[in-house]
Amino acid sequence: MADTKQITLPVTGMTCANCVATVERNLKRLNGVSSAVVNLSSERATIEFNGELLALPDIIARVERAGYGVATGEADLVIKRLADDNDARRLEKALLKLNGVLDAQVTIATEKARVKYIPTIISQTEIRRAISAAGFEALVFGGETEDAEAKARENEIHEQKILLTIGLIFTIPLFVFSMARDFGLLGSWAFANWTQYAMLDLATVVQFIVGWQYYVGAYKSLRNRTANMDVLIAMGSSVAYFYSMAVTFHIIPGMVYFETSAVIITLIRLGKFLEAKAKGRTSEAIKKLMGLRAKTARVLRASEIGSGLKEQEIPVDDVRVGDFVLVRPGEKIPVDGVVVEGRSAVDEAMITGESLPVEKGPGDTLIGATLNKLGLLKFEATKVGKETALAQIIRLVEDAQGSKAPIQKLADMVSNYFVPAVIGIAALTFIAWYFFGPVLPESAVNDEFTRALINMVAVLVIACPCAMGLATPTAVMVGTGKGAEMGILFRNSEALEQAGNTTVVVLDKTGTVTKGQPAVTDIVTLGHYSSEDILRLAASVEKGSEHPLGEAIWAEATNHGINLVEPNGFQAEAGHGVFAEVSGLKVTVGNLRMMKAHSFSLAGVEEVIEKLQSEAKTTMLVAIEEQVEGVIAVADTLKEGSKAAIAELHKMGLTVVMITGDNQKTANAIARQVGIDSVLAEVLPDGKAAEIKKLQEAGAVVAMVGDGVNDAPALAQADVGLAIGTGADVAMAAAQVTLISGELQGVARAIRLSKKTLSTIKQNLFWAFFYNVILIPAAALGYLIPMLAAGAMAFSSVFVVSNSLRLRKYA
């Protein structure tokens, strides 16, 4: 069996959709890579590959060969317990075996280790744990652990800022002087030969220092037999620069356009700097989630001297499963766990989106990063590190942000042909203006060649593949991040897109519309046995049952202090009921269908069943020795927000359907209480997916809402599966969307957020295509000078990112 692995790499140097296509194409060429998805907005590549055929250095080398980089982090650690050089070498080997570690150097003289690693694959915490596992102890050198990927991005932005500053220092005087001279404001001295040499000096700094990155990018792109935005910028600015140089050295007659080449590069550098700053804000939701973690934890551990447990404050990363943790009022709960002692109210709003604090006592689960409001709690840690609910949420959001929405396929397809098409249009523009343009008057400043050249440059620099590449991923990043803040987790961007197209919402009854905590309301006897006997026998059969109805019967008997008997020969029939031998009697507990299927004597029980079902109660028949002897009615209470949530879905124009294994009359009674449009009743668990398929075949886009466990096939079959979860269980495999709060109101919020995100994506794509479709012909027809074209191009992608950021204000 193939050793399939998945890694995520932080890629640097990407500027447009063509860069994305280049990295993807190069990665897919590697033998062993099964899939590669690159996201421009998050600047990450997710790769699935065969670990037997490929190693991490091979993949990084391929990215670098394509002309891009991979962000790395460096950890400086002080190592304790190093005895000699053999220990240093042994530790080096142990570190180099870690997935994600690129280089490790351990020096015995300084007792320090320097580790170079990929921050999206391994963290400094995991490196320190590996050092501990090897028998040593690692201390962080120089304070707190830093976010290596964020630091790499900040360094990139800092470099952009330095280059932009240099560009502005040299471009502004060049531009002001050139314009003043052209408008005759400076006198005859401004036309002396030395001024053109001075302009050449200023422009050269901008062209080959500020703009050098574009030449490098263009070379690497062409080497990979593709063309990206760097090619257009390098060509456009170079034409203006080298033409002006030829004029300066009197090789050809004409005017110089040094200010044009400098302004093109500086304006585009300004646009890229603003875009990078704005793109950094699209991932603020992830940063907020990461910032929720507690930094330290108070644990009870055995003291090194003496006996007994002692309270110790340790870094949260050092908490182990099974540790007893103390949390005082006003402190964050450091990791997931179960309360052992104490009672308190816990604010879980930062995880579930619900504002009201939740009461907690012994046996209740706690979610890491939530806030203890009132009392002192002692709890046992059950999940730490990457297994905590918060870590799972962060991972799910990052996966969703890195995935590609179906709507992005159009932009990707256009981007593949965009730059070559623009170069072709620019060449045709030059030919058309030079050979077929209107005759210039004798007083014209430029000749036909210069005019054609200027219009060609305008076409090259106006074209913007960046806006198309950023239109979808920036909106997806902000949308999924906003969803996480609201307690809505989208597993991928396809789910985020598809939820907005929903026409029919199918709700599972138990645990979704109702609380899923049914209680016994009536016990009806039919003659031979008392109500206590009926309850005792039924509860004995249901003893230990995991079915909600069985649990309700068992709980009722326990509440009455009835002694139960251990059943023999227990058997269950899915969707029907259970039977066993109790005190020598064959006892069957199930629904009417089960009784009829076994041809049991019903003793006129139908009228009793009909009456109870009309009151929204579920009936369980109890048969003893193949004779129905009693009816136990169980009712489930509605969730408090169900009616309001369904009304909200109706306001959005959606049809709401309830699906249940319960009988038709009970289901109809519940549906009437909450305003559901139609009911699919008496559907067995394995039949729910088939009912969903029927709705889809009728043309509906179906969102299925369930608990994510019993409804797994139906959730998978639906166009969008939404799992009503809990804060502690966020990774429901079958569901594309998880509503952490466990409240039905989250369905309307998820669909509304999806619609808003989809609307933003469409606005971005419209702008990106409209901009290029309108302005490229305008430049070709001579309506735009190159400097204006460069300004428009620089700010088109800033507009797209800024439009996506508006989603952060959605409530």
VOGU-3710 file (C-alpha; in Angstrom, 3 decimals, decimal comma):
1> madtkqitlp> 0,000/0,000/0,000  1,328/3,462/-0,977  2,598/5,700/1,833  0,304/8,674/1,077  1,192/11,915/2,845  -0,257/15,410/2,836  1,718/18,559/3,588  1,051/22,291/3,421  3,878/24,611/2,359  3,925/28,417/2,802
11> vtgmtcancv> 4,971/29,648/-0,660  6,560/33,081/-1,132  6,935/35,226/-4,255  3,540/34,574/-5,889  1,929/37,686/-7,391  -0,893/36,551/-9,671  -3,075/33,641/-10,767  -0,453/32,674/-13,326  2,052/32,151/-10,509  -0,456/29,796/-8,861
21> atvernlkrl> -0,816/27,827/-12,101  2,986/27,658/-12,506  3,567/26,283/-8,980  0,708/23,786/-9,347  1,951/22,605/-12,745  5,522/22,143/-11,491  4,417/20,234/-8,405  2,159/17,932/-10,416  5,085/17,039/-12,682  6,890/15,402/-9,745
31> ngvssavvnl> 6,668/11,621/-9,813  4,574/10,622/-6,802  2,423/13,761/-6,452  -1,267/12,852/-6,656  -2,674/16,356/-6,128  -1,453/19,916/-5,621  -3,679/22,870/-4,738  -2,148/26,358/-4,456  -3,980/29,316/-2,928  -2,869/32,848/-3,823
41> sseratiefn> -4,609/34,603/-0,944  -3,251/32,364/1,841  -0,018/31,815/-0,150  -0,012/28,107/0,646  0,332/24,910/-1,346  -1,338/21,695/-0,179  0,293/18,601/-1,687  -0,675/14,925/-1,509  2,154/12,589/-2,478  3,603/9,094/-2,166
51> gellalpdii> 6,172/9,192/0,647  8,018/6,205/-0,863  8,731/8,117/-4,096  9,205/11,667/-2,825  10,713/13,489/0,136  10,107/17,019/1,436  13,418/18,434/0,068  12,428/17,261/-3,458  9,162/19,177/-3,251  10,830/22,342/-1,913
61> arveragygv> 13,493/22,127/-4,629  10,758/21,953/-7,276  9,027/25,052/-5,890  12,343/26,925/-5,866  13,156/25,757/-9,387  9,850/27,197/-10,520  11,074/30,577/-9,246  9,368/30,796/-5,871  10,364/30,257/-2,261  9,159/28,390/0,807
71> atgeadlvik> 8,893/30,297/4,110  10,955/28,677/6,856  11,400/29,276/10,564  14,489/29,044/12,745  14,360/27,939/16,366  17,280/28,766/18,683  17,075/26,463/21,689  19,223/26,079/24,791  19,764/22,335/25,411  20,253/20,954/28,904
81> rladdndarr> 21,734/17,516/29,766  24,192/17,379/26,835  27,105/15,304/28,193  29,466/15,188/25,218  29,755/15,521/21,429  28,114/12,100/20,932  24,978/13,461/22,600  25,034/16,449/20,243  25,301/14,190/17,168  22,582/11,878/18,476
91> lekallklng> 20,234/14,817/19,025  21,007/16,177/15,545  20,031/12,830/14,004  16,822/12,701/16,056  15,862/16,217/14,916  16,631/15,564/11,242  14,273/12,574/11,303  11,333/14,863/12,151  8,940/15,589/9,288  9,232/19,297/8,488
101> vldaqvtiat> 12,779/19,809/9,823  15,151/20,882/7,041  18,368/21,353/9,006  19,593/20,939/12,582  22,872/21,970/14,185  23,684/21,155/17,797  26,822/22,687/19,346  28,188/21,109/22,512  30,373/24,124/23,343  27,457/26,560/23,564
111> ekarvkyipt> 24,843/23,917/24,459  22,566/25,344/21,797  20,572/23,903/18,904  19,547/25,793/15,778  16,726/24,128/13,869  15,440/25,205/10,450  11,907/24,009/9,834  8,672/24,476/7,827  6,192/26,126/10,230  3,090/24,691/8,512
121> iisqteirra> 4,356/21,132/9,035  5,948/21,208/12,480  5,906/23,672/15,374  8,567/24,649/17,886  6,497/22,924/20,575  6,725/19,608/18,682  10,466/20,124/18,200  10,906/20,636/21,954  8,862/17,505/22,668  11,082/15,500/20,320
131> isaagfealv> 14,133/16,815/22,175  12,564/15,720/25,478  11,791/12,295/23,997  15,479/11,974/23,051  16,403/12,461/26,714  17,287/16,166/26,746  15,557/19,365/27,799  14,998/22,364/25,503  14,567/25,963/26,572  13,464/28,618/24,102
141> fggetedaea> 16,362/31,013/23,468  15,252/34,625/23,449  11,736/34,521/24,860  8,418/33,280/23,543  7,947/31,008/20,577  7,248/33,096/17,495  4,940/32,494/14,539  7,629/31,683/11,957  5,308/31,840/8,957  3,910/35,223/10,030
151> kareneiheq> 7,478/36,494/10,532  8,426/35,387/6,999  5,398/37,267/5,608  6,280/40,346/7,690  9,851/40,255/6,336  8,429/40,106/2,816  6,203/43,152/3,490  9,170/44,957/5,101  11,274/44,368/1,968  8,398/45,670/-0,175
161> killtiglif> 8,241/48,788/2,012  11,995/49,460/1,662  11,839/49,076/-2,125  8,729/51,279/-2,276  10,494/53,960/-0,224  13,528/53,890/-2,556  11,164/54,048/-5,543  9,333/57,096/-4,154  12,586/58,908/-3,264  13,856/58,635/-6,844
171> tiplfvfsma> 10,561/58,698/-8,780  8,875/61,769/-7,255  11,665/64,267/-8,174  12,014/62,611/-11,594  8,277/62,885/-12,255  7,973/66,487/-10,952  10,974/67,655/-12,979  9,758/65,926/-16,148  6,225/67,342/-15,915  7,457/70,846/-15,064
181> rdfgllgswa> 9,837/70,738/-18,022  7,152/69,509/-20,440  4,813/72,328/-19,364  7,573/74,939/-19,829  7,809/75,928/-16,172  11,592/75,649/-15,778  13,119/77,594/-18,660  15,638/76,539/-21,292  18,194/75,095/-18,823  15,877/72,134/-18,195
191> fanwtqyaml> 16,484/70,944/-21,777  20,274/70,821/-21,467  21,936/67,454/-22,168  23,049/66,983/-18,562  19,428/66,971/-17,345  18,678/63,888/-19,429  21,693/62,133/-17,942  20,446/63,070/-14,463  17,025/61,652/-15,346  18,740/58,484/-16,613
201> dlatvvqfiv> 20,555/58,103/-13,271  17,316/58,447/-11,262  15,400/56,087/-13,544  18,196/53,471/-13,499  17,997/53,130/-9,711  14,241/52,554/-9,925  14,477/50,241/-12,938  17,166/47,885/-11,656  16,911/48,115/-7,859  13,230/48,685/-7,191
211> gwqyyvgayk> 12,171/46,751/-10,298  14,814/43,982/-10,244  12,337/41,515/-8,711  10,179/41,812/-11,829  13,091/40,881/-14,090  13,928/37,872/-11,926  10,258/36,818/-11,842  9,914/37,265/-15,614  13,057/35,194/-16,287  11,921/32,354/-14,046
221> slrnrtanmd> 8,427/32,443/-15,523  9,700/32,282/-19,111  12,159/29,526/-18,107  9,081/27,516/-17,049  7,508/28,201/-20,470  4,805/30,410/-19,069  4,209/34,150/-18,660  3,016/36,018/-15,585  2,443/39,579/-14,409  6,215/40,099/-13,971
231> vliamgssva> 6,677/39,566/-17,720  4,172/42,343/-18,521  5,721/44,816/-16,038  9,289/44,031/-17,115  8,393/44,402/-20,801  6,352/47,587/-20,354  8,849/49,439/-18,162  11,868/48,205/-20,158  10,443/49,469/-23,453  10,011/52,982/-21,981
241> yfysmavtfh> 13,416/52,903/-20,233  15,547/51,561/-23,102  13,789/53,769/-25,668  14,599/56,807/-23,490  18,201/55,627/-23,109  18,533/55,408/-26,894  17,240/58,988/-27,186  19,629/60,200/-24,436  22,652/58,779/-26,262  21,386/60,249/-29,573
251> iipgmvyfet> 20,942/56,840/-31,171  17,394/57,803/-32,231  15,580/61,159/-32,172  12,649/61,861/-29,841  11,650/62,626/-26,243  12,707/60,706/-23,170  10,162/58,790/-21,052  12,261/57,955/-18,013  9,513/59,198/-15,696  7,107/56,733/-17,354
261> saviitlirl> 9,269/53,673/-16,657  9,937/54,830/-13,066  6,296/55,668/-12,320  5,138/52,308/-13,746  7,428/50,358/-11,414  6,852/52,544/-8,330  3,058/52,632/-8,682  2,885/48,866/-9,127  5,214/48,437/-6,144  2,860/50,687/-4,122
271> gkfleakakg> -0,126/48,598/-5,209  1,644/45,357/-4,258  2,600/46,771/-0,851  -0,997/47,826/-0,116  -2,259/44,475/-1,427  0,147/42,569/0,850  -1,002/44,611/3,865  -4,667/44,021/2,990  -4,091/40,292/2,349  -2,571/40,045/5,827
281> rtseaikklm> -5,890/41,247/7,243  -7,833/38,474/5,457  -6,285/35,945/7,860  -7,092/37,935/11,015  -9,767/35,400/12,020  -7,119/32,653/12,243  -4,850/34,971/14,246  -7,745/35,740/16,615  -8,391/32,029/17,111  -4,710/31,384/17,796
291> glraktarvl> -4,700/34,285/20,248  -7,481/32,665/22,294  -5,136/30,011/23,703  -4,065/30,282/27,303  -0,302/30,666/27,645  0,078/28,772/30,933  -1,781/26,200/33,042  -1,851/25,380/36,763  -1,488/21,614/37,152  -1,265/19,310/40,166
301> raseigsglk> 1,834/17,133/39,887  4,018/15,150/42,235  6,765/17,266/43,732  10,389/16,290/43,032  11,076/16,428/46,776  8,637/14,908/49,186  5,335/13,255/48,444  1,904/14,425/47,381  0,656/16,643/44,595  1,828/20,217/44,295
311> eqeipvddvr> 0,354/23,067/42,234  2,724/24,071/39,411  2,364/26,737/36,700  3,670/25,374/33,400  3,441/26,356/29,682  0,167/25,110/28,187  2,139/23,044/25,637  3,549/20,967/28,495  0,140/19,856/29,810  -0,330/16,082/29,409
321> vgdfvlvrpg> -3,479/13,982/29,073  -4,522/12,904/32,571  -3,111/15,973/34,330  -5,372/17,585/36,939  -5,717/21,283/36,114  -6,955/24,128/38,348  -8,780/27,140/36,880  -9,684/30,139/39,016  -12,516/32,609/38,270  -11,649/34,956/35,395
331> ekipvdgvvv> -8,988/32,610/33,954  -8,990/30,846/30,589  -9,416/27,081/30,538  -6,076/25,947/29,061  -7,005/22,589/27,434  -10,049/20,356/26,885  -11,132/18,235/29,836  -13,797/16,939/32,205  -14,741/18,644/35,489  -13,722/16,646/38,581
341> egrsavdeam> -14,516/19,151/41,328  -16,266/22,500/41,591  -19,082/24,340/39,861  -18,978/27,429/37,673  -20,420/29,216/34,642  -18,180/29,152/31,575  -18,295/31,674/28,717  -17,963/29,615/25,511  -18,862/32,482/23,119  -15,387/32,548/21,554
351> itgeslpvek> -15,816/28,936/20,392  -19,572/28,393/19,913  -20,726/31,952/19,171  -23,352/31,686/21,940  -23,341/34,643/24,331  -24,889/33,051/27,458  -22,478/31,339/29,907  -22,921/27,556/30,344  -23,243/25,995/33,804  -20,521/23,402/34,519
361> gpgdtligat> -20,225/20,800/37,260  -18,583/17,399/37,890  -18,733/15,220/34,745  -19,271/18,141/32,331  -16,849/18,738/29,470  -14,727/21,866/29,226  -13,360/23,399/26,029  -9,887/24,894/25,991  -9,653/28,699/25,468  -13,083/29,344/27,023
371> lnklgllkfe> -13,412/31,636/30,062  -14,214/30,506/33,602  -16,544/33,145/35,045  -17,414/32,298/38,647  -16,116/29,342/40,677  -12,900/27,377/41,085  -12,780/24,311/38,802  -10,569/21,263/38,995  -10,629/19,169/35,832  -8,819/16,284/34,176
381> atkvgketal> -7,149/17,082/30,840  -8,509/14,836/28,075  -7,223/16,555/24,925  -4,047/18,617/24,550  -2,006/20,152/21,735  -3,341/19,459/18,256  -6,226/17,365/19,629  -8,044/20,206/21,415  -11,280/21,609/20,002  -9,583/24,961/19,287
391> aqiirlveda> -6,706/23,295/17,394  -9,218/21,296/15,331  -11,173/24,464/14,548  -8,001/26,251/13,408  -7,036/23,256/11,251  -10,506/23,062/9,664  -10,542/26,800/8,893  -7,036/26,647/7,386  -8,039/23,652/5,229  -11,148/25,492/4,021
401> qgskapiqkl> -9,155/28,628/3,250  -6,608/26,613/1,277  -9,191/24,805/-0,861  -10,489/26,019/-4,229  -14,120/26,977/-4,792  -15,722/25,668/-8,025  -16,420/29,259/-9,122  -12,650/29,853/-9,232  -12,198/27,464/-12,159  -13,247/30,170/-14,653
411> admvsnyfvp> -10,624/32,624/-13,363  -7,943/29,898/-13,403  -8,804/28,952/-16,984  -8,684/32,573/-18,188  -5,415/33,230/-16,312  -3,643/30,435/-18,205  -4,069/32,315/-21,483  -4,270/35,878/-20,175  -0,644/37,093/-20,303  0,187/35,611/-23,749
421> avigiaaltf> -3,057/37,151/-25,056  -2,091/40,583/-23,638  1,366/40,393/-25,219  -0,343/39,555/-28,529  -2,741/42,510/-28,154  0,199/44,810/-27,294  2,074/43,681/-30,434  -1,029/44,253/-32,586  -1,490/47,673/-30,946  2,043/48,692/-31,970
431> iawyffgpvl> 1,578/47,438/-35,537  -1,837/49,095/-35,923  -0,707/52,503/-34,626  2,616/52,465/-36,479  1,364/51,341/-39,884  -2,323/52,284/-39,886  -2,657/55,110/-37,337  -3,871/58,575/-38,352  -1,227/60,858/-39,872  0,396/63,115/-37,286
441> pesavndeft> 0,550/66,894/-37,864  3,989/68,420/-38,471  3,811/70,186/-35,091  3,348/66,866/-33,182  5,861/66,239/-30,406  6,074/62,471/-31,078  6,528/60,547/-34,300  4,543/57,465/-35,359  7,052/55,066/-33,792  6,932/56,785/-30,379
451> ralinmvavl> 3,136/56,995/-30,454  2,833/53,285/-31,237  5,380/52,471/-28,538  3,514/54,474/-25,845  0,193/52,785/-26,628  1,860/49,366/-26,606  3,367/50,068/-23,170  -0,064/51,187/-21,879  -1,580/47,844/-22,958  1,211/45,882/-21,269
461> viacpcamgl> 0,909/47,640/-17,917  -2,896/48,036/-17,741  -3,507/44,266/-17,852  -4,025/42,801/-14,397  -4,137/39,034/-13,856  -3,741/39,636/-10,078  -7,326/40,792/-9,551  -8,647/37,621/-11,201  -6,397/35,434/-9,085  -7,402/37,136/-5,817
471> atptavmvgt> -11,146/37,501/-6,488  -12,183/34,130/-5,051  -9,545/33,104/-2,466  -9,601/36,405/-0,547  -13,402/36,244/-0,170  -13,186/32,567/0,856  -10,515/33,366/3,486  -12,546/36,163/5,043  -15,837/34,212/4,772  -14,538/31,038/6,428
481> gkgaemgilf> -12,781/33,081/9,117  -15,957/35,029/9,842  -17,845/31,735/9,993  -15,442/30,414/12,637  -16,057/33,537/14,738  -19,818/32,826/14,495  -19,446/29,138/15,452  -19,858/27,924/11,845  -17,092/25,698/10,450  -16,946/25,184/6,675
491> rnsealeqag> -14,863/22,111/5,811  -13,975/23,455/2,342  -14,722/26,394/0,066  -17,050/24,249/-2,068  -19,379/23,926/0,944  -19,168/27,683/1,501  -20,226/28,270/-2,100  -22,868/25,544/-2,308  -24,678/26,471/0,942  -25,729/29,754/-0,651
501> nttvvvldkt> -27,486/27,898/-3,487  -29,698/25,870/-1,110  -33,427/25,687/-1,949  -34,585/22,973/0,484  -33,469/22,477/4,091  -34,064/18,984/5,489  -34,039/18,748/9,283  -33,628/15,555/11,243  -36,175/15,614/14,092  -34,390/14,138/17,093
511> gtvtkgqpav> -31,591/16,319/18,431  -32,113/18,951/15,746  -35,695/20,234/15,989  -36,195/18,570/19,386  -33,747/18,282/22,282  -33,186/14,572/21,740  -33,896/13,951/25,430  -37,302/12,221/25,408  -39,149/11,456/28,654  -41,924/8,969/29,449
521> tdivtlghys> -45,334/10,719/29,626  -47,860/7,821/29,695  -47,950/4,094/30,508  -51,131/2,419/29,252  -51,842/-1,180/30,345  -54,119/-3,557/28,447  -55,252/-5,849/31,262  -52,859/-8,560/32,460  -49,969/-6,516/33,916  -49,734/-3,408/36,063
531> sedilrlaas> -48,061/-0,233/34,805  -45,122/-0,909/37,157  -44,706/-4,441/35,712  -44,826/-3,081/32,153  -42,200/-0,446/32,993  -39,968/-2,953/34,855  -39,982/-5,506/32,023  -39,507/-2,888/29,263  -36,742/-1,108/31,171  -34,954/-4,404/31,840
541> vekgsehplg> -34,889/-5,102/28,090  -33,712/-1,547/27,362  -31,076/-1,648/30,115  -27,885/-0,152/28,721  -29,642/0,877/25,479  -28,081/3,742/23,499  -31,332/4,598/21,695  -32,917/7,821/23,072  -36,337/6,134/23,512  -34,790/3,166/25,307
551> eaiwaeatnh> -32,812/5,504/27,553  -36,036/7,369/28,411  -37,769/4,133/29,497  -34,741/3,029/31,525  -34,461/6,493/33,147  -38,167/6,454/34,120  -37,780/3,085/35,868  -34,669/4,289/37,674  -36,478/7,448/38,846  -39,205/5,255/40,373
561> ginlvepngf> -36,635/3,076/42,161  -37,709/-0,073/40,280  -35,239/-2,952/40,495  -34,313/-4,135/37,011  -33,451/-7,671/35,901  -30,488/-8,554/33,692  -31,883/-9,530/30,227  -30,866/-12,715/28,359  -30,563/-13,164/24,598  -30,829/-9,433/23,832
571> qaeaghgvfa> -31,366/-8,664/20,122  -32,146/-5,433/18,238  -33,923/-4,808/14,941  -32,718/-1,474/13,522  -35,514/1,052/13,209  -38,058/-1,296/14,823  -37,210/-2,283/18,409  -35,551/-4,807/20,731  -36,410/-8,107/22,444  -34,938/-10,276/25,201
581> evsglkvtvg> -35,873/-12,786/27,888  -36,607/-11,225/31,295  -37,470/-13,385/34,334  -38,356/-16,289/32,020  -40,679/-14,141/29,859  -40,066/-13,230/26,219  -40,410/-9,413/26,188  -40,467/-7,305/23,002  -40,329/-3,490/23,014  -40,828/-1,775/19,664
591> nlrmmkahsf> -43,093/0,099/17,282  -46,336/-1,027/15,633  -44,534/-2,161/12,498  -42,435/-4,581/14,531  -45,491/-6,052/16,236  -47,296/-6,534/12,919  -44,195/-8,019/11,291  -44,058/-10,674/14,033  -47,857/-11,212/13,911  -48,256/-10,409/17,609
601> slagveevie> -51,765/-10,098/19,035  -52,546/-6,361/19,156  -55,611/-6,497/21,456  -57,199/-3,339/19,928  -54,193/-1,151/20,721  -54,500/1,018/17,552  -56,967/3,466/19,119  -54,634/4,088/22,091  -51,705/4,634/19,708  -53,701/7,063/17,525
611> klqseakttm> -54,736/9,190/20,503  -51,181/9,435/21,902  -49,640/10,155/18,501  -52,078/13,021/17,897  -50,535/14,616/21,018  -47,035/14,537/19,411  -46,007/11,528/21,508  -44,009/8,554/20,268  -45,456/5,182/21,262  -43,473/2,076/22,181
621> lvaieeqveg> -45,460/-1,163/22,432  -44,545/-3,776/25,035  -45,366/-7,375/24,077  -45,066/-10,258/26,545  -45,105/-13,778/25,142  -46,205/-12,433/21,715  -49,174/-10,532/23,178  -49,162/-6,691/23,302  -49,757/-5,900/26,986  -48,960/-2,208/27,245
631> viavadtlke> -48,058/1,065/25,539  -45,381/3,443/26,777  -45,647/6,991/25,372  -42,525/9,090/25,124  -42,373/12,758/24,184  -39,390/14,825/23,168  -39,419/18,545/23,975  -38,773/21,118/21,283  -35,535/23,089/21,330  -36,196/26,633/22,465
641> gskaaiaelh> -35,050/28,311/19,248  -36,482/25,799/16,745  -39,617/27,754/15,830  -37,720/31,051/15,384  -34,950/29,331/13,378  -37,463/27,731/10,971  -39,282/31,080/10,602  -35,915/32,638/9,667  -35,379/29,980/6,978  -38,860/30,730/5,593
651> kmgltvvmit> -37,992/34,451/5,434  -35,066/33,506/3,201  -37,491/31,774/0,815  -36,386/28,240/1,694  -38,581/25,153/1,933  -38,176/23,306/5,251  -38,689/19,536/5,433  -38,468/17,327/8,545  -37,257/13,734/8,244  -37,746/11,183/11,017
661> gdnqktanai> -38,137/7,515/11,801  -41,102/8,440/13,982  -44,700/7,732/12,941  -46,543/10,126/10,621  -49,029/11,488/13,184  -46,417/12,320/15,832  -44,175/13,893/13,209  -47,070/15,967/11,810  -47,963/17,188/15,309  -44,376/18,385/15,903
671> arqvgidsvl> -44,203/19,930/12,420  -47,351/21,963/13,104  -45,849/23,348/16,317  -42,766/24,763/14,578  -44,163/25,598/11,127  -42,402/22,954/9,002  -43,609/22,742/5,361  -43,607/18,972/4,861  -42,745/15,783/6,740  -40,960/12,596/5,693
681> aevlpdgkaa> -41,954/10,178/8,469  -41,287/6,515/9,257  -37,974/6,661/7,402  -35,411/4,144/8,658  -31,818/5,401/9,213  -30,561/3,752/6,031  -33,448/5,229/4,023  -32,729/8,903/4,770  -30,090/9,192/2,038  -32,554/7,785/-0,522
691> eikklqeaga> -35,145/10,425/0,462  -32,543/13,163/0,034  -31,716/11,780/-3,412  -35,392/11,923/-4,431  -35,503/15,622/-3,537  -32,337/16,241/-5,566  -33,757/14,387/-8,562  -36,754/16,722/-8,360  -34,360/19,648/-8,884  -33,800/20,792/-5,286
701> vvamvgdgvn> -30,432/21,885/-3,886  -30,622/20,156/-0,504  -29,023/21,119/2,792  -29,335/18,261/5,299  -29,134/19,159/8,998  -28,457/16,348/11,491  -26,329/15,248/14,408  -23,470/14,010/12,223  -23,518/10,468/13,636  -26,721/8,562/12,823
711> dapalaqadv> -27,308/10,826/9,822  -23,889/10,328/8,208  -25,184/8,777/4,901  -27,826/11,511/4,497  -25,323/14,270/5,309  -22,945/12,841/2,704  -25,713/12,513/0,077  -26,959/16,102/0,489  -25,507/18,957/-1,564  -24,500/20,485/1,773
721> glaigtgadv> -24,390/18,547/5,046  -24,679/20,602/8,230  -23,943/18,852/11,519  -25,439/20,222/14,715  -22,418/19,619/16,912  -21,046/20,649/20,263  -18,040/22,774/21,062  -16,025/19,709/22,008  -16,764/17,784/18,780  -15,916/19,908/15,771
731> amaaaqvtli> -14,527/17,445/13,256  -17,588/15,548/12,085  -16,335/13,629/9,082  -19,606/13,319/7,159  -20,607/16,987/7,393  -19,266/19,750/5,165  -20,417/22,330/7,706  -20,383/22,003/11,507  -22,472/24,288/13,718  -20,479/24,252/16,945
741> sgelqgvara> -23,144/25,915/19,078  -25,561/23,013/18,531  -28,365/25,518/17,841  -30,670/25,415/14,817  -30,340/29,199/14,323  -26,847/28,498/12,991  -28,347/27,007/9,801  -29,828/30,338/8,672  -26,612/32,138/9,664  -24,488/29,671/7,665
751> irlskktlst> -26,662/29,967/4,541  -26,779/33,769/4,811  -22,982/33,991/5,229  -22,556/31,708/2,214  -24,835/33,924/0,105  -22,933/37,033/1,186  -19,556/35,422/0,422  -20,773/34,179/-2,964  -22,072/37,669/-3,749  -18,667/39,145/-2,847
761> ikqnlfwaff> -16,870/36,610/-5,077  -19,154/37,509/-7,991  -18,550/41,229/-7,416  -14,785/40,614/-7,383  -14,860/38,506/-10,539  -17,092/41,053/-12,298  -14,657/43,839/-11,401  -11,612/41,807/-12,445  -13,091/40,850/-15,833  -14,832/44,202/-16,423
771> ynvilipaaa> -11,624/46,072/-15,633  -9,581/44,083/-18,148  -12,291/43,881/-20,819  -12,853/47,673/-20,777  -9,403/49,095/-20,061  -7,209/46,893/-22,294  -9,129/48,034/-25,438  -9,091/51,626/-24,093  -5,292/51,460/-23,794  -4,997/49,866/-27,238
781> lgylipmlaa> -7,086/52,717/-28,733  -4,773/55,317/-27,195  -7,059/56,649/-24,464  -4,677/55,841/-21,599  -1,098/56,969/-21,057  1,216/54,344/-19,476  1,408/56,103/-16,080  -2,371/56,147/-15,650  -2,489/52,534/-16,836  0,084/51,532/-14,200
791> gamafssvfv> -1,899/53,301/-11,473  -5,145/51,604/-12,485  -3,438/48,213/-12,627  -1,806/48,693/-9,214  -5,080/49,508/-7,478  -7,341/46,965/-9,196  -6,133/44,117/-6,966  -6,252/46,400/-3,902  -9,937/47,010/-4,709  -10,652/43,269/-4,880
801> vsnslrlrky> -8,956/42,527/-1,543  -10,646/45,518/0,132  -14,043/44,389/-1,155  -13,460/40,934/0,350  -12,489/42,509/3,674  -15,975/44,057/3,917  -17,186/40,560/4,852  -15,502/40,990/8,240  -18,248/43,481/9,176  -21,017/40,974/8,388
811> a> -23,032/40,113/11,480
//
